[in-house]
């Protein structure tokens, strides 16, 4: 049974990341996951990369903020500074394994393609979608991305009713 009392406070910041789809139940696609920032500190997550991503993720954020991985990439000069922070692909792969092993809580989402594209794009990006019936394009932009994040926030609030997402059991720091 998870020890929910071992949470480390991060001010309620969350990491949202897309990943290869998996299907835990017939017809149910999970392609995006949201975890408490403290999950990045878990010993089963590549370290020190997870700790550095955590520091970057939680710095100057508001409590309850949902931060897509794409936002971090944008903040890291379009991703060119990721090597100075850590291997985001290894960190998210470790987080996904931790989620699958029930080593932490997560909000597992099956986002529709446009919503997923919006959270995988920068906060000022646009997603253009061709509509064959009108033979035109529909443009989804920053306001649509915000709407997606607001909806995810509502799902998170329902999921966390009474208990915040558990980042996983973590060893207590050793005294020096």
C-alpha positions, 0 to 999 in steps of 0.5 A: 500500500502506498505511503501517501504521507511521504509526499514532497511539497512542490507547491502543487505543480504538475508535469503533463507529457505525451507518450506512445499510446497504450490501451489498459482496457479495450477501446481505451487509449492513453496517450498523455499523462500528468504527474505531480512534479515531485514524481520527478524526484523518485529514485526510479526516475533517471537522476540527477536528470529528474531533479534538474527537470523538477527544478526547472518545472517548479521554478516560478510556477503558481500552485496548481499549474499544469506545465506541458513538457512542450512549455519546458522545451520552449523555455529551454530555447526551443529545446537546445538547452535540454542537454544542460538540464537532462535527458527528457526522453529518459525521464518521461520513459521512467515516469511512464514505467513508474505509472504502469508499475503503480509506483506513483499516481497519475492522471492518464488521459486519452486526448483527442488528436487536436488537443494532444497536438496543442499540448505538444506545441509551444504556448504560442503555436498554432495547429492547422487542420485540413477539413476536406468537407470545406477544403479549408483549414481550421487554425487552433491557437493559444486560446484553444491550448488554454481551453485544453489545459483548463479541461485537464485541470478540471479532470485533475480536480475531480481526481484529486478530490480529497487527496493530491496525486501521490508522487510515489514512496521516496526514501527520507534524505540521509542526515549529513 
